[in-house]
Amino acid sequence: MGQQQKQDDEQVRIAPSILSADFSKLAEEIHAIERAGADCVHVDVMDGCFVPNISIGPVVVEAVRRCTDLPLDVHLMIEAPERYIDDFIAAGASTLGVHVEASPHLHRSLQKIREAGVRACAVINPGTPAVALEPVLEEVDQVLLMSVNPGFGGQQFIHTTLPKIATLRRWIDERGLQVDLEVDGGVKVETIGDAARAGADVFVAGTAVFGTSDYKVAIDSLRRAARR
């Protein structure tokens, strides 16, 4: 592998979402994406209120933590996430994401996450403007833009989110911030290149990985498409 390709690979991080995994053999699925070259494990937490689906809680996150040394990118799609920050930190989250739309005291929640030594992430839905993240860019380690309306896997990428990705990339670079720019929803070989060109560097992929027969081929294909 050439030096330039190695640098490109480091800038393209793939975070398979276990929402699309086979939960009857979750440990095996996590070990499989680890061997396939995943950079972290994305964990979607849904409460059936903030989004129209229910997924998992801290007990499952704790079990996932015991399965792998990969970072756990935990995305809270729940109402009043500040009530559960301590629980998910204790469960082993490496990065903890809270939605702008669900967090009336967003700064306080992000500061609490960081004070616990966990990476803080602020998240916005497709219909929320990028400017909603601007006040907290200095308070986070990562921002996450949803490129589908959250709640279910397998949805189609919303291309009108691309200008928001570009805007946030510009703000992050202009301020010299070390903030990861993650995109989640409809990420596959056909769409990841657009998101990468707009400025994203972390890509959540659910069915694009777990819906295939070879996770390594899937992850490698996503990386190549992002580099292109």
C-alpha positions as CSV (number, residue, x, y, z in Angstrom):
1,M,0.0,0.0,0.0
2,G,1.4,3.4,-1.0
3,Q,1.7,6.2,1.5
4,Q,-1.0,8.3,-0.1
5,Q,-3.5,5.4,-0.1
6,K,-2.6,4.7,3.5
7,Q,-3.4,8.4,4.4
8,D,-6.6,8.2,2.4
9,D,-7.7,5.1,4.2
10,E,-7.1,6.7,7.6
11,Q,-9.3,9.7,6.6
12,V,-12.1,7.4,5.5
13,R,-13.6,5.7,8.6
14,I,-16.3,3.1,8.3
15,A,-18.7,2.6,11.2
16,P,-21.0,-0.4,10.6
17,S,-24.3,0.0,12.4
18,I,-25.4,-3.1,14.4
19,L,-29.0,-2.0,13.8
20,S,-28.8,-4.1,10.7
21,A,-26.9,-7.0,12.3
22,D,-28.3,-10.4,13.2
23,F,-29.0,-10.0,16.9
24,S,-29.3,-13.7,17.4
25,K,-25.6,-13.9,16.9
26,L,-24.5,-10.4,17.8
27,A,-21.1,-11.2,19.2
28,E,-20.2,-13.1,16.0
29,E,-21.4,-10.2,13.9
30,I,-19.2,-7.8,15.8
31,H,-16.2,-10.1,15.6
32,A,-16.8,-10.4,11.8
33,I,-16.8,-6.6,11.2
34,E,-13.8,-6.3,13.4
35,R,-11.9,-8.8,11.2
36,A,-13.3,-7.1,8.1
37,G,-11.6,-3.8,9.0
38,A,-14.3,-1.7,10.6
39,D,-13.0,1.4,12.4
40,C,-15.7,1.5,15.0
41,V,-19.1,0.0,15.9
42,H,-22.1,2.3,15.5
43,V,-24.8,1.6,18.1
44,D,-28.3,3.1,17.5
45,V,-30.4,3.6,20.6
46,M,-34.1,4.3,20.0
47,D,-36.9,4.9,22.4
48,G,-40.0,4.7,20.3
49,C,-40.8,8.3,21.2
50,F,-38.2,10.5,19.6
51,V,-38.1,8.1,16.6
52,P,-40.8,5.5,15.6
53,N,-38.8,2.5,16.6
54,I,-37.4,0.8,19.7
55,S,-33.9,-0.8,19.7
56,I,-31.6,-1.3,22.6
57,G,-30.4,0.1,25.9
58,P,-27.3,0.3,28.1
59,V,-27.4,-3.5,28.9
60,V,-26.8,-4.3,25.2
61,V,-24.2,-1.6,24.9
62,E,-22.3,-3.1,27.8
63,A,-22.5,-6.5,26.2
64,V,-21.1,-5.1,22.9
65,R,-18.3,-3.5,24.9
66,R,-17.3,-6.9,26.2
67,C,-17.2,-8.3,22.7
68,T,-14.7,-5.9,21.1
69,D,-11.9,-3.4,21.6
70,L,-13.2,-1.2,18.7
71,P,-14.6,2.2,19.7
72,L,-18.3,2.3,20.3
73,D,-20.0,5.1,18.6
74,V,-23.3,5.3,20.5
75,H,-26.1,7.4,18.9
76,L,-28.9,8.3,21.3
77,M,-32.2,8.8,19.4
78,I,-34.2,9.3,22.5
79,E,-36.1,12.0,24.3
80,A,-34.4,13.8,27.2
81,P,-31.1,12.1,26.5
82,E,-29.5,13.9,29.5
83,R,-31.3,11.4,31.8
84,Y,-29.3,8.5,30.4
85,I,-25.9,9.9,29.7
86,D,-24.4,8.4,32.8
87,D,-25.8,5.0,32.0
88,F,-24.4,4.8,28.5
89,I,-21.0,6.2,29.7
90,A,-20.9,3.4,32.3
91,A,-21.9,0.9,29.7
92,G,-18.7,1.7,27.7
93,A,-19.5,4.3,25.0
94,S,-16.4,5.7,23.4
95,T,-18.4,8.5,21.6
96,L,-21.9,9.5,22.8
97,G,-24.2,11.4,20.4
98,V,-27.2,13.5,21.4
99,H,-29.7,15.1,19.1
100,V,-30.0,18.9,19.0
101,E,-33.7,18.5,18.5
102,A,-34.1,16.4,21.8
103,S,-31.7,18.4,24.0
104,P,-33.0,21.7,25.4
105,H,-29.8,22.1,27.4
106,L,-27.4,20.9,24.7
107,H,-24.2,22.5,26.0
108,R,-24.7,21.0,29.4
109,S,-25.2,17.5,28.0
110,L,-22.1,17.8,25.8
111,Q,-20.0,19.1,28.6
112,K,-21.1,16.3,30.9
113,I,-20.1,13.7,28.3
114,R,-16.6,15.3,27.8
115,E,-16.0,15.7,31.5
116,A,-16.5,11.9,31.8
117,G,-13.7,11.4,29.3
118,V,-16.0,10.3,26.5
119,R,-16.1,11.9,23.1
120,A,-19.1,14.2,22.6
121,C,-21.1,14.2,19.5
122,A,-24.0,16.5,18.5
123,V,-26.5,15.2,15.9
124,I,-29.0,16.8,13.6
125,N,-31.9,15.4,11.5
126,P,-32.2,16.0,7.8
127,G,-34.7,18.8,8.3
128,T,-32.6,20.7,10.8
129,P,-30.3,23.4,9.4
130,A,-26.6,23.2,9.9
131,V,-26.6,26.5,11.8
132,A,-28.1,24.6,14.8
133,L,-24.7,23.0,15.3
134,E,-22.6,26.1,15.0
135,P,-22.9,27.2,18.6
136,V,-21.5,23.9,19.9
137,L,-18.7,23.2,17.4
138,E,-16.1,24.0,20.0
139,E,-17.8,21.8,22.5
140,V,-17.7,18.5,20.5
141,D,-15.4,15.9,19.1
142,Q,-17.8,14.9,16.4
143,V,-20.9,16.1,14.6
144,L,-23.3,13.6,13.0
145,L,-25.6,14.6,10.1
146,M,-28.5,12.2,9.5
147,S,-29.0,11.7,5.8
148,V,-32.3,9.9,6.4
149,N,-35.1,10.5,8.9
150,P,-33.9,8.4,11.8
151,G,-35.7,5.3,13.1
152,F,-35.2,2.6,10.5
153,G,-32.3,1.1,8.5
154,G,-32.4,0.6,4.7
155,Q,-33.7,4.0,3.8
156,Q,-32.6,6.1,0.7
157,F,-29.9,8.8,1.1
158,I,-31.4,12.3,1.2
159,H,-29.2,14.3,-1.2
160,T,-30.3,17.7,0.0
161,T,-28.2,17.0,3.1
162,L,-25.0,17.4,1.1
163,P,-24.9,21.2,1.2
164,K,-25.1,20.9,5.0
165,I,-22.2,18.6,5.1
166,A,-20.2,21.0,3.0
167,T,-21.1,24.0,5.2
168,L,-20.1,22.2,8.4
169,R,-16.8,21.1,6.8
170,R,-16.1,24.7,5.9
171,W,-16.8,25.9,9.5
172,I,-14.7,23.1,11.1
173,D,-11.7,23.9,8.8
174,E,-12.0,27.6,9.1
175,R,-11.9,27.4,12.9
176,G,-9.1,24.8,12.9
177,L,-11.1,22.4,14.9
178,Q,-10.4,18.7,15.4
179,V,-14.0,17.6,14.9
180,D,-15.0,14.5,13.0
181,L,-17.8,14.9,10.5
182,E,-20.0,11.8,10.4
183,V,-22.9,11.0,8.1
184,D,-25.5,8.3,8.7
185,G,-28.3,7.0,6.5
186,G,-28.5,5.5,3.1
187,V,-24.7,5.2,2.9
188,K,-23.7,2.7,0.3
189,V,-21.2,2.5,-2.6
190,E,-23.4,4.7,-4.8
191,T,-23.7,7.5,-2.3
192,I,-20.6,7.5,-0.1
193,G,-18.6,9.4,-2.7
194,D,-21.0,12.3,-2.7
195,A,-20.8,12.5,1.1
196,A,-17.0,12.3,1.1
197,R,-16.7,15.0,-1.5
198,A,-18.9,17.2,0.6
199,G,-16.5,16.8,3.5
200,A,-17.6,13.8,5.6
201,D,-14.9,11.6,7.0
202,V,-16.9,9.0,9.1
203,F,-19.6,6.9,7.4
204,V,-22.2,4.8,9.2
205,A,-23.2,1.9,7.1
206,G,-25.9,-0.7,8.1
207,T,-27.4,-2.8,5.3
208,A,-24.5,-1.8,3.0
209,V,-22.3,-4.0,5.3
210,F,-24.6,-6.4,7.2
211,G,-26.8,-7.0,4.2
212,T,-23.9,-8.5,2.2
213,S,-22.3,-12.0,2.3
214,D,-18.7,-10.7,2.7
215,Y,-18.3,-7.8,5.2
216,K,-14.6,-7.2,4.2
217,V,-15.5,-6.8,0.6
218,A,-18.3,-4.5,1.5
219,I,-16.1,-2.3,3.8
220,D,-13.3,-2.2,1.3
221,S,-15.7,-1.2,-1.5
222,L,-17.1,1.6,0.6
223,R,-13.6,2.9,1.3
224,R,-12.6,2.8,-2.4
225,A,-15.9,4.6,-3.4
226,A,-15.2,7.3,-0.7
227,R,-11.7,7.8,-2.0
228,R,-12.9,8.2,-5.5
